[in-house]
């Protein structure tokens, strides 16, 4: 399949860790992934590795049917970001994986670079202490100005956006979290702080509430036109019904599009 025929926009797949036949999906992994799997001792981590990689390989092969799931070659960039290395001209396809608790998210797009992050809304943390360590001064000031009960939620909103953006560029969390900054407003908008705008590469951002329990952020770099985001859920590598996540805000509010899993086929 040529790049021109690949799906437009971004696909985000929700892969719940519970209710999956992990053993059946293990056969889809490549030899090097099986070696890595053998080195993992925690069962939840092992299952997450299998489920995310099997889903990635199956979805890629549905995009490009001439390539079997086991034939996709993956490599790592300088800061450890996984990316496609073949066997076809797959340089235009970007993917990113995020997980927390029992939830896995896989984002795919045929143009640009994509990053995704998910965090539990009830994740305990010292919001101000972490913000002072990892956030821009403007973001810290915005947090300090909020009433205490609202700080944790806004901290997680900023954190997920920052992590999604850093994962899209692959520059590493230690360097990227403080370098990038966001301004959020009550009109459901997302904007990069002016002094961190990057010339030549358009950015688009989205943020959702998933099932009321998790925050999801998506970052897309390098697509000049506003694009749509399609959501789906995979259970044992098959699409199943899901309630569309609640869109909280976007950098392109007038053109954001949402689809439920009934509109999205892998």
C-alpha positions as a Markdown table, in Angstrom:
| # | Residue | x | y | z |
|---|---|---|---|---|
| 1 | Unk | 0.0 | 0.0 | 0.0 |
| 2 | Unk | 1.4 | 3.4 | -0.9 |
| 3 | Unk | 1.6 | 6.2 | 1.6 |
| 4 | Unk | -1.1 | 8.0 | -0.4 |
| 5 | Unk | -3.5 | 5.3 | 0.5 |
| 6 | Unk | -2.7 | 5.1 | 4.2 |
| 7 | Unk | -5.5 | 6.3 | 6.6 |
| 8 | Unk | -5.6 | 10.0 | 7.0 |
| 9 | Unk | -5.3 | 11.7 | 10.4 |
| 10 | Unk | -4.4 | 10.0 | 13.6 |
| 11 | Unk | -5.7 | 6.7 | 15.0 |
| 12 | Unk | -5.7 | 6.2 | 18.8 |
| 13 | Unk | -6.4 | 2.6 | 20.0 |
| 14 | Unk | -7.3 | 1.9 | 23.6 |
| 15 | Unk | -6.1 | -1.6 | 24.6 |
| 16 | Unk | -7.3 | -2.6 | 28.0 |
| 17 | Unk | -4.9 | -5.0 | 29.7 |
| 18 | Unk | -7.7 | -7.0 | 31.3 |
| 19 | Unk | -9.7 | -9.7 | 29.4 |
| 20 | Unk | -6.9 | -10.3 | 26.9 |
| 21 | Unk | -5.6 | -13.7 | 25.7 |
| 22 | Unk | -1.9 | -12.8 | 26.1 |
| 23 | Unk | -0.5 | -16.2 | 25.3 |
| 24 | Unk | -2.2 | -16.2 | 21.9 |
| 25 | Unk | -0.8 | -12.8 | 21.0 |
| 26 | Unk | 2.8 | -13.7 | 22.0 |
| 27 | Unk | 3.2 | -15.6 | 18.7 |
| 28 | Unk | 3.0 | -12.4 | 16.8 |
| 29 | Unk | 6.2 | -10.9 | 18.3 |
| 30 | Unk | 9.5 | -10.8 | 16.5 |
| 31 | Unk | 12.5 | -12.8 | 17.8 |
| 32 | Unk | 14.2 | -9.8 | 19.5 |
| 33 | Unk | 10.9 | -8.9 | 21.3 |
| 34 | Unk | 10.7 | -12.5 | 22.6 |
| 35 | Unk | 14.2 | -12.2 | 23.9 |
| 36 | Unk | 13.3 | -8.9 | 25.7 |
| 37 | Unk | 10.1 | -10.6 | 27.0 |
| 38 | Unk | 12.2 | -13.4 | 28.5 |
| 39 | Unk | 14.1 | -10.8 | 30.6 |
| 40 | Unk | 11.0 | -9.4 | 32.1 |
| 41 | Unk | 10.1 | -10.8 | 35.5 |
| 42 | Unk | 6.9 | -8.8 | 36.4 |
| 43 | Unk | 3.8 | -10.4 | 34.9 |
| 44 | Unk | 2.0 | -7.1 | 34.3 |
| 45 | Unk | 5.0 | -5.7 | 32.5 |
| 46 | Unk | 5.3 | -8.8 | 30.4 |
| 47 | Unk | 1.6 | -8.7 | 29.4 |
| 48 | Unk | 1.8 | -5.0 | 28.5 |
| 49 | Unk | 4.9 | -5.7 | 26.3 |
| 50 | Unk | 3.0 | -8.5 | 24.4 |
| 51 | Unk | -0.3 | -6.6 | 24.1 |
| 52 | Unk | 1.2 | -3.3 | 22.8 |
| 53 | Unk | 3.6 | -4.9 | 20.3 |
| 54 | Unk | 1.1 | -7.4 | 19.0 |
| 55 | Unk | -1.5 | -4.7 | 18.5 |
| 56 | Unk | 1.1 | -2.5 | 16.7 |
| 57 | Unk | 2.1 | -5.2 | 14.4 |
| 58 | Unk | -1.4 | -6.3 | 13.5 |
| 59 | Unk | -2.6 | -2.7 | 12.9 |
| 60 | Unk | 0.4 | -2.0 | 10.7 |
| 61 | Unk | -0.2 | -5.1 | 8.6 |
| 62 | Unk | -3.9 | -4.0 | 8.2 |
| 63 | Unk | -2.5 | -0.7 | 6.8 |
| 64 | Unk | 0.0 | -2.6 | 4.6 |
| 65 | Unk | -1.4 | -6.1 | 4.0 |
| 66 | Unk | 1.7 | -7.2 | 2.0 |
| 67 | Unk | 3.7 | -7.2 | 5.2 |
| 68 | Unk | 3.0 | -9.9 | 7.8 |
| 69 | Unk | 2.9 | -8.8 | 11.5 |
| 70 | Unk | 6.1 | -10.6 | 12.4 |
| 71 | Unk | 8.0 | -8.9 | 9.5 |
| 72 | Unk | 7.8 | -5.4 | 10.8 |
| 73 | Unk | 11.3 | -4.2 | 11.9 |
| 74 | Unk | 11.5 | -1.8 | 14.9 |
| 75 | Unk | 14.5 | 0.2 | 16.1 |
| 76 | Unk | 15.2 | 2.9 | 18.7 |
| 77 | Unk | 16.1 | 6.5 | 18.2 |
| 78 | Unk | 18.8 | 8.3 | 20.2 |
| 79 | Unk | 16.7 | 8.7 | 23.3 |
| 80 | Unk | 15.0 | 5.3 | 23.1 |
| 81 | Unk | 11.9 | 6.2 | 21.2 |
| 82 | Unk | 10.7 | 3.1 | 19.2 |
| 83 | Unk | 10.3 | 3.7 | 15.5 |
| 84 | Unk | 9.8 | 1.7 | 12.3 |
| 85 | Unk | 12.8 | 0.5 | 10.4 |
| 86 | Unk | 11.2 | -1.6 | 7.6 |
| 87 | Unk | 10.8 | -3.8 | 5.7 |
| 88 | Unk | 8.9 | -1.4 | 3.4 |
| 89 | Unk | 9.4 | 2.3 | 3.1 |
| 90 | Unk | 7.7 | 3.0 | 6.4 |
| 91 | Unk | 9.5 | 6.2 | 7.3 |
| 92 | Unk | 6.3 | 8.2 | 6.9 |
| 93 | Unk | 4.4 | 6.0 | 9.5 |
| 94 | Unk | 4.8 | 7.2 | 13.1 |
| 95 | Unk | 3.5 | 5.4 | 16.3 |
| 96 | Unk | 3.7 | 5.9 | 20.0 |
| 97 | Unk | 2.6 | 3.8 | 23.0 |
| 98 | Unk | 1.6 | 4.9 | 26.5 |
| 99 | Unk | 0.3 | 3.0 | 29.5 |
| 100 | Unk | -0.8 | 3.4 | 33.1 |
| 101 | Unk | -2.5 | 1.0 | 35.5 |
| 102 | Unk | -4.2 | -1.5 | 33.2 |
| 103 | Unk | -4.7 | 0.8 | 30.2 |
| 104 | Unk | -2.6 | 0.9 | 27.1 |
| 105 | Unk | -2.9 | 3.4 | 24.3 |
| 106 | Unk | -1.4 | 3.1 | 20.8 |
| 107 | Unk | -1.3 | 6.1 | 18.5 |
| 108 | Unk | -0.6 | 5.8 | 14.7 |
| 109 | Unk | -0.4 | 8.2 | 11.9 |
| 110 | Unk | 0.9 | 8.1 | 8.3 |
| 111 | Unk | 2.3 | 11.7 | 8.3 |
| 112 | Unk | 4.3 | 13.6 | 10.9 |
| 113 | Unk | 5.4 | 12.4 | 14.3 |
| 114 | Unk | 2.9 | 11.5 | 17.0 |
| 115 | Unk | 3.2 | 11.3 | 20.8 |
| 116 | Unk | 0.6 | 10.1 | 23.4 |
| 117 | Unk | 0.4 | 10.0 | 27.2 |
| 118 | Unk | -2.2 | 8.7 | 29.6 |
| 119 | Unk | -2.3 | 9.3 | 33.4 |
| 120 | Unk | -4.8 | 8.3 | 36.1 |
| 121 | Unk | -6.8 | 11.3 | 37.3 |
| 122 | Unk | -6.3 | 10.1 | 40.9 |
| 123 | Unk | -2.5 | 9.7 | 40.6 |
| 124 | Unk | -1.1 | 10.9 | 43.9 |
| 125 | Unk | 1.7 | 13.5 | 43.6 |
| 126 | Unk | 3.0 | 16.7 | 45.1 |
| 127 | Unk | 1.9 | 18.9 | 42.2 |
| 128 | Unk | 3.7 | 22.1 | 43.1 |
| 129 | Unk | 7.0 | 20.3 | 44.0 |
| 130 | Unk | 7.0 | 18.4 | 40.7 |
| 131 | Unk | 6.0 | 21.5 | 38.8 |
| 132 | Unk | 8.9 | 23.6 | 40.2 |
| 133 | Unk | 11.3 | 20.9 | 39.2 |
| 134 | Unk | 10.0 | 20.1 | 35.7 |
| 135 | Unk | 7.8 | 23.0 | 34.5 |
| 136 | Unk | 8.4 | 26.4 | 33.0 |
| 137 | Unk | 8.2 | 29.4 | 35.3 |
| 138 | Unk | 5.0 | 30.5 | 33.6 |
| 139 | Unk | 3.3 | 27.1 | 34.2 |
| 140 | Unk | 4.4 | 27.1 | 37.9 |
| 141 | Unk | 2.9 | 30.6 | 38.3 |
| 142 | Unk | -0.4 | 29.5 | 36.7 |
| 143 | Unk | -0.6 | 26.5 | 39.1 |
| 144 | Unk | 0.2 | 28.7 | 42.1 |
| 145 | Unk | -2.6 | 31.0 | 41.2 |
| 146 | Unk | -5.2 | 28.3 | 41.3 |
| 147 | Unk | -7.1 | 27.3 | 44.4 |
| 148 | Unk | -5.5 | 24.2 | 46.0 |
| 149 | Unk | -8.2 | 21.8 | 45.1 |
| 150 | Unk | -7.8 | 22.6 | 41.4 |
| 151 | Unk | -4.0 | 22.3 | 41.2 |
| 152 | Unk | -3.7 | 18.5 | 40.9 |
| 153 | Unk | -6.0 | 18.3 | 38.0 |
| 154 | Unk | -4.3 | 21.2 | 36.1 |
| 155 | Unk | -0.9 | 19.7 | 36.9 |
| 156 | Unk | -1.9 | 16.4 | 35.3 |
| 157 | Unk | -3.4 | 18.3 | 32.3 |
| 158 | Unk | 0.0 | 20.1 | 31.7 |
| 159 | Unk | 2.1 | 17.0 | 32.5 |
| 160 | Unk | 0.3 | 14.8 | 29.9 |
| 161 | Unk | 0.6 | 17.4 | 27.2 |
| 162 | Unk | 4.3 | 18.0 | 27.9 |
| 163 | Unk | 5.0 | 14.3 | 27.9 |
| 164 | Unk | 3.0 | 13.7 | 24.7 |
| 165 | Unk | 4.9 | 16.4 | 23.0 |
| 166 | Unk | 8.3 | 15.2 | 24.2 |
| 167 | Unk | 7.5 | 11.6 | 23.2 |
| 168 | Unk | 6.6 | 12.9 | 19.7 |
| 169 | Unk | 10.0 | 14.5 | 19.3 |
| 170 | Unk | 11.9 | 11.7 | 21.0 |
| 171 | Unk | 14.2 | 14.1 | 22.8 |
| 172 | Unk | 13.9 | 12.5 | 26.2 |
| 173 | Unk | 11.9 | 13.5 | 29.3 |
| 174 | Unk | 14.9 | 14.8 | 31.3 |
| 175 | Unk | 15.6 | 17.5 | 28.7 |
| 176 | Unk | 12.2 | 18.1 | 27.2 |
| 177 | Unk | 9.7 | 18.6 | 30.0 |
| 178 | Unk | 11.1 | 21.9 | 31.2 |
| 179 | Unk | 12.0 | 23.2 | 27.7 |
| 180 | Unk | 8.4 | 23.0 | 26.5 |
| 181 | Unk | 5.6 | 25.0 | 28.0 |
| 182 | Unk | 1.8 | 25.2 | 27.6 |
| 183 | Unk | -0.9 | 27.7 | 28.3 |
| 184 | Unk | -4.4 | 26.4 | 28.9 |
| 185 | Unk | -7.5 | 28.5 | 29.0 |
| 186 | Unk | -11.1 | 27.9 | 30.0 |
| 187 | Unk | -12.3 | 28.3 | 26.4 |
| 188 | Unk | -10.9 | 24.7 | 25.8 |
| 189 | Unk | -7.8 | 25.9 | 24.1 |
| 190 | Unk | -4.2 | 24.6 | 24.1 |
| 191 | Unk | -1.3 | 26.8 | 23.1 |
| 192 | Unk | 2.5 | 26.5 | 23.2 |
| 193 | Unk | 4.1 | 29.3 | 25.2 |
| 194 | Unk | 5.5 | 31.8 | 22.6 |
| 195 | Unk | 9.1 | 31.3 | 23.4 |
| 196 | Unk | 9.0 | 27.6 | 22.7 |
| 197 | Unk | 7.4 | 27.7 | 19.3 |
| 198 | Unk | 9.4 | 25.9 | 16.7 |
| 199 | Unk | 9.7 | 27.3 | 13.2 |
| 200 | Unk | 8.9 | 25.0 | 10.3 |
| 201 | Unk | 7.0 | 22.3 | 12.2 |
| 202 | Unk | 3.3 | 22.7 | 12.9 |
| 203 | Unk | 2.0 | 21.3 | 16.1 |
| 204 | Unk | -1.5 | 20.1 | 17.0 |
| 205 | Unk | -2.6 | 19.0 | 20.4 |
| 206 | Unk | -5.7 | 17.2 | 21.9 |
| 207 | Unk | -6.7 | 16.2 | 25.4 |
| 208 | Unk | -9.5 | 13.9 | 26.5 |
| 209 | Unk | -11.0 | 12.3 | 29.6 |
| 210 | Unk | -11.1 | 8.5 | 29.1 |
| 211 | Unk | -13.9 | 6.9 | 31.0 |
| 212 | Unk | -13.8 | 9.7 | 33.6 |
| 213 | Unk | -10.8 | 8.0 | 35.2 |
| 214 | Unk | -7.8 | 8.9 | 33.0 |
| 215 | Unk | -6.4 | 11.9 | 31.2 |
| 216 | Unk | -5.1 | 11.4 | 27.6 |
| 217 | Unk | -3.0 | 13.9 | 25.7 |
| 218 | Unk | -2.0 | 13.6 | 22.0 |
| 219 | Unk | 0.7 | 15.6 | 20.2 |
| 220 | Unk | 1.2 | 15.7 | 16.4 |
| 221 | Unk | 4.1 | 17.4 | 14.7 |
| 222 | Unk | 4.7 | 18.1 | 11.0 |
| 223 | Unk | 1.2 | 18.0 | 9.5 |
| 224 | Unk | 0.4 | 21.5 | 8.2 |
| 225 | Unk | -3.4 | 20.9 | 7.7 |
| 226 | Unk | -5.7 | 20.3 | 10.7 |
| 227 | Unk | -6.4 | 16.6 | 11.0 |
| 228 | Unk | -9.0 | 14.4 | 12.6 |
| 229 | Unk | -8.5 | 11.9 | 15.4 |
| 230 | Unk | -10.2 | 8.5 | 15.3 |
| 231 | Unk | -10.6 | 6.4 | 18.5 |
| 232 | Unk | -11.1 | 2.6 | 18.7 |
| 233 | Unk | -10.7 | -0.2 | 21.2 |
| 234 | Unk | -9.0 | -3.5 | 20.6 |
| 235 | Unk | -9.8 | -6.7 | 22.6 |
| 236 | Unk | -7.8 | -9.7 | 21.5 |
| 237 | Unk | -6.8 | -7.8 | 18.4 |
| 238 | Unk | -10.4 | -7.2 | 17.3 |
| 239 | Unk | -12.2 | -3.8 | 17.4 |
| 240 | Unk | -15.0 | -3.6 | 20.0 |
| 241 | Unk | -17.5 | -1.0 | 21.0 |
| 242 | Unk | -16.4 | 1.9 | 23.2 |
| 243 | Unk | -17.8 | 5.1 | 24.4 |
| 244 | Unk | -16.0 | 8.0 | 22.7 |
| 245 | Unk | -13.7 | 9.8 | 25.2 |
| 246 | Unk | -14.7 | 13.3 | 26.2 |
| 247 | Unk | -12.7 | 15.9 | 24.3 |
| 248 | Unk | -11.6 | 18.5 | 26.9 |
| 249 | Unk | -9.6 | 20.8 | 24.7 |
| 250 | Unk | -7.6 | 21.1 | 21.5 |
| 251 | Unk | -5.3 | 23.5 | 19.7 |
| 252 | Unk | -7.7 | 23.3 | 16.7 |
| 253 | Unk | -11.1 | 23.4 | 18.4 |
| 254 | Unk | -12.9 | 24.5 | 15.3 |
| 255 | Unk | -11.7 | 21.6 | 13.2 |
| 256 | Unk | -11.3 | 18.7 | 15.7 |
| 257 | Unk | -13.2 | 15.6 | 14.8 |
| 258 | Unk | -14.2 | 12.7 | 17.0 |
| 259 | Unk | -15.2 | 9.2 | 16.0 |
| 260 | Unk | -16.4 | 6.2 | 18.1 |
| 261 | Unk | -15.1 | 2.7 | 17.5 |
| 262 | Unk | -18.1 | 2.0 | 15.3 |
| 263 | Unk | -16.7 | 4.4 | 12.8 |
| 264 | Unk | -13.1 | 3.2 | 13.0 |
| 265 | Unk | -12.0 | -0.1 | 11.5 |
| 266 | Unk | -8.4 | -1.1 | 11.7 |
